[in-house]
């Protein structure tokens, strides 16, 4: 999955999205703070989907999901669904086309939602660049747009800044490309190319101030780095494991902090926190919970009371675990429990 899959809806309920074979499932709290539904529900109807789900959430709390579906032998197209409330049924999957009009799957999509609630879908095209399609303000979709770029790797990191403008990061051999909107509704423009030895599959972007979003990625030496466009990347700490981190801004003991989580090489979840945009303050990993399968991912959010919630999901085993920060100083967590 590309994007946060543990979300808090506008009604305060938490929900998780789970790929399952050729479909996507959703499971939600019955009320803020639990308990959870006994069984997950299928999202978007009975259409068969291909691997590679992208999830984004707007300021209105609505979840936007994008995936590939087979259209005919050797070809596929992208589909989109909106989920307004965790306990309600999501809209049926709606076709939104293909970046090259026709063809097979070209890469895992990414989705960000602007301040007006419009989904922006990004995906690599067959030429190795990036294409985008965006919702119109009054319904429907704009035409596909070619945002240029070359040699783009499969993983993309889309994010909406606090300004409401959509931004995109993409890994390329020896670097990262960065696109941003100059104003809401404008076409994102390729504005910066960073030379850095980035490992594909490790990008994660987070809004960290009114002026900036921060990109987290792992470099070839194994360091987890933080970069804000216009500046230089900083090595924050050694990566705990091989995959991307999950990141969330939260208040810890009265301070605006960025919390990172990652499945560590030991198999447990590692957490690290530091004052937001103050990477020079340093950060240290602390592990928590049981050992997890190698394909387990981690996602972070905050509940309606601002408490950090973390979940892990293993697609191969279906194991879903959750923990929540205790109501006490520091980052003490409750015992992990299965859902």
C-alpha positions, 0 to 999 in steps of 0.5 A: 500500500502507498500512503497511510492505511490507519486513518481517523475519520471526521467522526473520530472513529479509526479505520484500517484498509486491508488488501485481500486478494483481488479486493480491499477491505475496511475495518472500523471502530464502532465508536471513538476509542473502540470496540472494533467491528468483528469483521472487515467489509469490502470497499467499492463493490465486487470489482477485481483489483490488481496489487498496488493500493494508494490511499490519501485523506483530505482535511474533511476526513474523507478517504480516497482510494486508488487501485489498478483493475484488469480491463482486458488481457494484458491491459489495466486501468485505474479506479477510484473510490471515496469513503466518507465515513468509516462505518458507511459503505464506500462509493463504488470503484469508478474508472479514471483511465490510464496515463497512456490511454491504454496499456498494462499497469505502469506503477503503484499510484499515489494520491493526495487530496487538496484543501478543496477535497479534490483527489490528485492521482499520480502514477509513473507512465510508460515513458518513465515520467509521471502523469497526473489526473485530478478531480474537478471541483464540481465532479468528474475528472480533468484530463490526464497531464504529463508532468515530465521527469525520467527514469522514475522508480515505482514508488511515489510520495504524494502529500498536501502541505498545510498551504493546501497545495499538493506536492509530489516526490519521486525516486530516480537513479541517484536522486529525488525529483520534486513537484509542487503546485504554486496555488491550489488547482494549478498543475504541479511543476517540477521545481527541484532535483536533489542528487542523493543516493536514495533507496527505492521504496523508502520515500515518505512525506509529511507536512511539517510547517506552513512553509514545508513538507519533509521527505524521509528516505533511506540512502545507500549507506542505510541512514534515514535522511530528512529533506525539505526542498530548498535545503540540504538533506540531513542524516537523522539516524540509521534506518531501523529496517529495510522499508519506508517509515511511517510518520506523524506529527503529534504533541509529546509532553507539550512539544510539537514532535515528529514520530517515526515508526518502522519494522526493524531488522529484529522484527519488532516495531521501532519508534523514534521522536524528535522536535519537528523540523529540528533534526539536529536535536537527534533521535533514537530508536526504541523497539516495542511489541512482538516480532512481526512477519517480514512483510509487516508494515506500520501506520501511525495516526492520532485519535480524537484526543490527540493520542498516538495510535500505531497499527501493524499489518502483515498481508501474508498472515492477515495479522493486524495489531494495534497499540495506543499511547498511554495517558502519561508522560513520554511515549509509553504505549499500551500492550499491543493487541490483535484486532 
